[in-house]
Amino acid sequence: MGKEAVEFRGIDNLVYAEVTADTDVEITFGVVKPLVPIAELSKTTSSDSATKYYDNLPMINVKSTGPDEVTITCAVLDLETLADITGQGYDKDLGMIMDGENVNKEFAIGYRTKDTSGAYRYVWRLKGTFSTPDEAAATEDDGTDSKNQQLKYKGLSTVHKFAKDGKARKSVIVQDGGKADLSTWFSTVQTPDTVKAKTTV
């Protein structure tokens, strides 16, 4: 029998947390916060390969993988969140962004996607940077047109190597309905070492 054909049809619960440390010894994260209502997310990963010839034969294939380029189509970010993810100065009392000399910060992002069968896939991208989103606005008219924003997130590999398999990683992805405990998925950043199996009674 063949497998059931499904497609992605939904995405929600977009959250983020600052990467506070990423070393050989540990990786740590700040508090998980809501990011923005999301309409769409797309990811591309650049990769390359080269074949090496010896004795007139192709003997070695060298592969490399680049960063994940994530594009998030979303509602317009509030100024405090925008300042946080882009490292801009922010005066909370005045609700004012002060752009210019920005701080370089790295973040994890979490979300879940839904497929046409109704099943969810849970994702944490462990480390990456946001670029300042483009903005466009137009005059109101008698139509219904409005403008959203697109966030660009560059997903990177961690420095830290996880005990699970001794390797650095870029993300963890879990399908619901399996053995993984997803009850606290959005409470803290999940890594290969923190995703646990459901407890049985």
PyMOL commands that set and color helices and strands:
alter all, ss='L'
color gray80, all
select helices_A, chain A and resi 79-86
alter helices_A, ss='H'
color red, helices_A
select strands_A, chain A and resi 8-22+27-29+33-34+38-54+57-74+89-91+96-98+107-115+120-131+149-155+171-175
alter strands_A, ss='S'
color yellow, strands_A
deselect
rebuild
show_as cartoon
